Structure formats: structure tokens, C-alpha cells
Amino acid sequence: MRGALIRLAALAVAVLVPLTLVEAALRLLPVSTGLQAQPVNRQSPVFHFAPNRDFRYSADWNFSRVNGGRTNNAGFVNDRDYAVEGPHPLLAVVGDSYVEAAMVPFAETIAGRLAARVGEGGRVYSFAASGAPLSQYMIWARHAVKDWGADAVAVVVVGNDFDESLAAYKVGPGFHHYVEDKGELVLRRFDYRPSPWRLMLRHSALVRYLVFNLHLEATVERLRDLVSVPEAQAAPAQFVGNVLASADAKRLDDSRRVVEAVLRDFPTVAGLPPDKIAFFVDGLRYPGGGDDSYFSQMRRFFIAAARMRGFEVVDLDDLFVPYAETHPEVRFEWPTDGHWNGLGHQLAAEAVAGSRLYRTRFPSP
């Protein structure tokens, strides 16, 4: 027994000492801190992050990009605190990680640029989180209108917004998704309660490095897929618009049903008429688009369906593609990340500023 205990203690030391050294080393490096999503339940039904907190973002194993920012009093990534009342119009910008934009200095983000543009003549508040789909955007729109007094909502639509609005395809803890109910799509909240283990592990630089910088969960899923798929069939997946390019019939049909449900429900859920809601749809960004990938087909369907229902829709390719044609050397995203860089955010902000939704609230001199 004594020998077994000695061997066990030696094993523990052999494991814990290197882990402790790695943990200490990573604490000296710019490891992502995460944003600390808060519980979502009946008492707190709107997803948000821990408020009034500084955070650090870094990308890849080698910290290729580092950015700092803060969550404000409302628990969203924004350098400015929100006020319930104000003398000027309030435009809410809603979206996922493209609007959250933790990887971009706030002043260069779509929300930061628009806030600077309106200056003292208005307010621009952002409501966003990575991984959120269209179904969740409606909840933030309602939150912006009901709790903060927004009178207009600009919605940024990207590639994963369609199928991931269905719980059958993905469930984001704390988000709202559509579920089937007697042959109809209805919204359902998926509550989130961080476990004690998660709360504890948030403090480990090593765990955060594995999760945020190395994307351990996605890596494990890819390895599992490679093991389960015969080698002859394990061709590299193709992506367009940051989503799988393959467009099987069921995925397209389900996504079209989601679009119809979102356009049906958005005014009611948000508490605004269609003329106070505008959609800004990401595109292929460069000349030579128009393929039959999943994202290409869905964005065309969404734009047509939303316009038919009376919403203002801006195709961001109307700005991105001409710019790319005259500046062939530029990129709108990061080398290892499909999210917009500062230039992408600049063009997206210009698209919002040129919209009817914006100009009727913040007229230029």
C-alpha cells in the first residue's frame, strides 16, 4: 500500500508540476479572457455578458491578433454605457460576432463608427454575441426597444443565421431558437446556467487558451468526424460565407422555413413596424460571386422575401464588390478568420449610414 501511494504521489507531481508551470507561463501571455455569459432563465431571459468588465481577445496558438475591450453596464461589448432615456434617437445594431466584434478595436467596429458618426445628435447601441442566429436577434431587438427605448433596429445578417435558428441544427445555451410545434415553427428559450466547474475553470489561463485560442471543442469534433468517415470520403469541407458550402435540399428547405418565420415574427416580437427594421446582409465580398453554395442561395432568398414583406434590405455586396474591384489588393477579413477586419466594418457602417432607416433618424446637415 505504501509503495502504491508513493507511485500515485509521484504521478500526481509529474502531472501537476508541468501543468502549474504552463499555467504560470500562460498568465504572462495575452490569452483570451472570454466574455463570461450570464445565466439565462425566466427571471433573466435576455442573453448578455458580465457587465462592466474589461476583456482581452487573442487569436490562434501564437496570439497573432490581440485586442482589448470592455463590456458595458448592459453587459454587451461596447465602450459606451447605455441610458434608458435620452433626448436623441436611438438606433440598435443587432447581430452575432460580426457586431460583437471582440477582435476589432471598438472605435473601428460598425457600432463604434456609427456612434462616432452621429455624435451628440443620436445614440447607437449594439446588442450581439458570438454564435447567435436570427432567432436570437429578435429577442435583442425587443430588449433594445422595450428596455432601452430604441426606435429603430439595424440587423446584420450573416451565413450561419438561417439553419442555426432551428434548434434541430444547433442550440446556443441562453439563446432563443425555433422548434417544431404542431407543424409550425415557434420560438423557445434555451436556458443557460453555468456549472460550478465552468465558473471555476474560467480562472485558468490554460483552459482558456485551449478553449478560446486553440478552439479545442471544434478540433475534437473535426477529429471525431475524420475517424467516423472513411478516408476516401474525408475530403476537406468547403466553406462559403463562413458556413458549409454544401446545399442539400433539406437544409435549404428548413432554412427557408426559418426565414419565413423570422420575417413573420420580427415586427411582433420587436414591437416595431417593418419600416423601422432594416437588414444588412453580408455577401461574398469579392467579384465573381453568385455561385450555388448554401449561403449564396439563402442570402438571395432572404433578400427577396424580406423586401416583399416591406423591410428595407441592403446587400453589403453592393459596397464590398465595387470596392474590391477598384482595390484588388485589399481584404475585408483577417488572414485566418472570416470575420470583418476594420475595413469590412467601415464599409458595413457606410451601408447603414446610407440606408433609409438611418437617414430618417440622423439627417445630414
DOMAR-896085 format. One record per residue (C-alpha): x, y, z. Coordinates in steps of 0.02 Angstrom, whole numbers, plus 32768, in hexadecimal, padded with zeros to 4 digits. Each point is the difference from the previous one (the first is absolute). Layout:
REM residues N
XYZ;...
***
This chain:
REM residues 365
800080008000;808D8077802C;80557FDE7F59;7F5D80207FA3;7FE880A5805A;80B180367FD6;7FE67FD67F49;7F5B805E8000;805080978050;808F7FFB7F82;7F817FF97F72;7FA080948048;80A08065800E;80347FD07F4F;7F58803F7FBE;7FE080968070;80AC80507FFA;800380127F40;7F4B803B7FFF;802880808086;809580407F9D;7F98800B7F61;7F76805B805E;807E807C8047;804D801E7F55;7F58801B7FAB;7FCF807F8084;808F806B7FBE;7FBE7FF37F4D;7F6780547FB0;7F8A7F6C8010;7F4A80277FD9;7F9D8022809D;7F557FD97FB9;7F66806C801B;7FA97F9A8089;7F4F7FE07FC6;7F818018808B;7F737F888030;7F6480057F95;7F597FCE804E;7F50803E8021;803E80898074;808C80357F88;7FC57FCE7F51;807880687F97;80AD7FBC7FDA;808C80778031;80AF7FFF8049;8044803180A9;7FEF80BE8003;808480848022;80937F8F7FDD;80A080117F9C;802A7F707F8C;808D7FC97F90;7FEE7FAA7F57;808C7FA27FAA;80027F8D7F69;80587F5E7FD5;80847F9D805C;808180897FE8;7F9380958033;800580437F4E;7F818087802B;7FE3804E80A8;7F77807B802D;7FB88047809F;7F5480438028;7F7780098081;7F507FCA8020;7F9280918034;7F7880168083;7F867F9C7F94;80767F6E7FED;802B80167F48;80A680237FAA;7FFB80BB7FF1;8071808B8040;7F68806B802B;7F837FE3808B;7F477FFD7FD2;7F7A80758042;7F477FDA8006;7FCF80B07FD2;804F80817F90;7FD080987F99;803A7FB57F5B;7FCC7F6C7F93;80467F56802C;80337F837F7A;80217F4D803A;807C7F997F9C;7FE07F468017;80647F697FC8;807A7F77802E;80BE8005800C;800680787F6C;7FAB8084806C;804B7FC780A4;80A980127FA8;806E7FD48094;80937FEF7F88;7FF580B67FC3;8022809F8064;7F558048802A;801E80A47FA5;80187F9B7F5F;7F647F948013;7F5B801F7FA8;7FB0803B80A4;8095806A8031;800A80547F56;7F4580257FFC;8004804480B2;808E80757FD0;7FA380347F63;7F608033805A;806480568089;7F9480638078;7F6C7FF87F8A;7FD07F4D8026;80297F5B8051;80387F597FB6;7FFA7F688073;803A7F517FD1;7FB37F5B8038;80607F687FC7;805C7F61802F;80667F807FA3;7F9C7F6E7FBB;7F568052800A;7F877FE27F6F;7F6E80637FB7;7F887FB6807E;80648050808E;800C80A87FA8;7F4580198019;80167FEF80BC;808980838004;7F9780717F92;7F717FF3807D;807B801F808E;8043809A7FA8;7F5280467FE0;7FAB7FD180A4;808C8018807C;806D80867FB0;7F8780637F94;80457FDA7F53;7F90803E7F73;80597FA67F72;80647F607FEA;808B7FD87F84;801B7F447FF0;80A07FB77FB8;7FDC7F5A7FAA;808D7F837FE1;80187F4F7FC3;7FD67F9A809B;7F61805F8029;7F857F927FA1;80107F47802C;8048802580AD;7F5E8059802D;7FB67F518007;80207FA080A0;800B7F627F97;80A380427FB6;804F80598093;7FD4803A80AF;8062808F804B;7FEE7FFE80BD;7F9C80988032;7FC380257F50;7F527FF77FB4;7FE67F857F70;7F6E7FC27F9C;7FB77F558026;7F787F9C7FAC;7F56800C8053;7F6D7FAD7FA8;804A80207F56;802E80B68022;80A280538035;7FF6805780A8;808580578069;80457FAC809A;807E803E8080;808B7F86802D;8033802C80B0;80B580098032;804B7FE480AB;80BF7FF68006;80357F6C8068;807180168098;80897FAA7F9D;7FF0807E7F73;800380918079;809D7FBC8050;805A7FD57F5D;7FE480B17FBE;808E80348072;807E7F8A7FAE;806C804D7F77;80277F517FBF;7F487FD27FED;7FD980A67FAC;80937FE87F8A;7FC07F547FCE;7F4D803B7FEA;801280AF7FB5;80A87FFE7FA8;800C7F4B7FC9;7F437FE57FEE;80107F568053;7F497FD27FEE;7FFC801E7F44;80A57FA47FEC;7FBC7F68805C;7F6480027F93;806880057F61;806C7F70803D;7F657F9C802C;7FB9801E7F52;80A37FC87FB0;7FFC7F5F8064;7F4A7FDC7FD8;800D80257F44;80607F887F90;80A2804C7FC3;7FC57FFE7F4B;7F6D806F8030;805A80748078;801C808C7F84;801E80AD804C;7F5D805C801F;7FE080977F92;7FC080A0804D;7FAC80997FB3;7FCA8090806E;804E7FAC8098;7F867F6D7FF2;80037F587FA8;7FEA801B7F46;7F9F7F5F7FE2;7F4880227FE3;7F9A7F638017;7F45800E7FE5;7FCB7FE780B6;807880828043;7FC1807D7F7F;7F497FD98021;8016800E80BD;805E80A47FED;7F7B804B7F90;7F7C7FD38081;8068805A8083;800C809B7F94;7F4380047FE8;7FE77FEA80BC;807C8089802C;7FB4807D7F86;7F537FD38042;8031801380B7;8082808B8003;7F8A80978006;7F937FAF8085;80907FC7806E;806380A27FEE;7F68806F8011;802C80647F65;7FB2800C7F52;80667FC17F6B;803180B07FCB;8062801380A2;80607F5F7FE7;80897FF07F7B;806A7F6A7FD2;80B5800E7FC6;80317F5E7FAB;80B57FCA7FF6;80367FBF7F57;808D7FAA7FA3;805F80A68007;80697FE97F62;7FDE7FFE7F44;7FCD7F5C7FB3;7F7A7FD1807E;7F537FBE7FDD;80257F478014;7F837F7D803A;80497FE680AD;7F8C7FF78095;802680B28036;7FEB80477F51;7F567FB17FEC;7FC4802F80AD;803780B57FF7;7FA480157F5A;7F657FB1804A;80088069809D;801880A57FA3;7F6C7FDF7F8D;7F8E7FC3808B;8029808F8077;7FE480857F7B;7F5A7FB07FD1;7FC8801580B5;802C80B88003;80A87FFE8059;809280687FC4;808C7F8B7FCB;80B180347FD2;806E7F837FA5;80AF80248043;804B7FBB7F5F;7FC280A17FB0;808C80558061;807F7F768017;800D7FC47F4C;801980AB7FAD;8083802B8082;805A7F5C7FE0;7FFB801F7F44;805880A88014;80747FC4808B;802D7F4D7FCE;80887FF58084;7F8D80198096;7FAD7F808070;7F65801C8069;80267F75807C;80937FC08065;807E7F867FB3;7FCA7F718073;7F50803B8029;7F6B80257F90;7FBE808A8070;800B80B37FC2;809E80618024;7FFD80BC801A;7FE280207F46;7F6F7F867FFC;7FB280598094;801C80A87FAA;7FA07FCC7F65;7F767FB08068;7FEE80A28065;7FF780637F5E;7F767F8D7FC4;7F9B8022809E;802180BB7FF5;7FC080007F4D;7F617FA4802A;7F54804D8009;7FF27FC080B3;809880658036;7FE3809D7F98;7F4F801B8040;8041800280B3;80A880557FEB;7FEE80767F6C;80A1804E7FC1;800F80BE8003;
***
